């Protein structure tokens, strides 16, 4: 079993809600045959740059994938993360695959 987590911000860098993009993300998953379900958790992310502390409200989408699902689902989730990066106007989207971190950037 493979576990993939996609971390999506709840607000853009100006504090504007990104709820509509979360709705679209969920709607795009429903017809995808390689994904049969997922768990969503709201969280706060903290990071530091010298003396500056940043706080980011985010939603974590967690997918537990069988061996039959994992290749197609991982490719599809990477593709969706690149799209969400562009649509949400983010520098990157944070994703973990079996606890290995990935910073997904949009294709230029």
ABEGO torsion letter per residue (X at the ends): XBBBBBBBBABBAAGBBAAAAAAAAAAAAAABAABAEBBBBBBBBBBBBEABBBBBBBBBBBBBBBAAAAAAAAAAAAAAAAAAAAAAGBABBBBBBGGBBBBBBBBX
